[in-house]
Amino acid sequence: MNSKKYTYNYDIEECNQLFKRGIFPIGCGRHDKTGNVFHVFCANGRYSKVLKDIRLLRAQDIQNNRTPR
């Protein structure tokens, strides 16, 4: 049985930041009903830490009235 966990990320800008930090998807697709594009990642500790850092930086940029990274 497959015990790996997967997560779907629909935020393309966030995915681009993940790519720049060395987190790469294991797949991609398009939602059947909405047509939105998503990337599939393994939900491991490294993914979670990098995603948390990206969201923290984005929140700080918004708080400082700058364009998010």
N, C-alpha and C positions, 0 to 999 in steps of 0.2 A: 504494500500500500504506500502511496506517495504521501510523505509527511511534510513536504515543503509547503510554505504559505506563499501566496501570490497577492499582489495588489495592483489595482488598475488606477492609472493616473491620467486624468483628462486635462490637466493644466499643462499646456504645451510649453509655456515659458518656464514653468517649474521643471519640466522634463529636460529642457535645454540646459538649465543650471545643473541638473543631475549629471547629464552627459559630460559637461565641462569638468566636473569633479570626479569623473571616473566610474560613475554608476551607470551601467548600460542595461537596456531593456532585454528581456528574453522574448518579447513579441510585441506586436502592435495590431490594431484593428480599428473597426468603425462600428459604433453602436447601431444595432439593427433599426431601432425606432427613431432616434434623434439624428443619427448620422455623424455624431461627434467622434473625433479621432481620439484614441487612447493608446497608452503604452503599458505593457505588463512588466512588472519588476518582481524579483524575489524579495519578499518582505523579511529581510534579515536585520541584524543590529547595525550594520554599516549603512544600509539604506535609510533606516530610521534616524540615525545620527546626522547624516548629511541633509536629509529632508528637514529636520528640526533646525539645523544651522541656516539653511536657505530661507525658511519661513521667518526666522528671527531677523536675518538681515533685511528681508523685505519689509517687515514690520517697522524696523528702525528707520529705513529709508522713507517710508510713508509718514512716520512720526516727524521726521526732520524735513518734510515737504520736498523731498527729492524724488526723482523718477526711480521706481524700483529697479533693482539689478536684474 
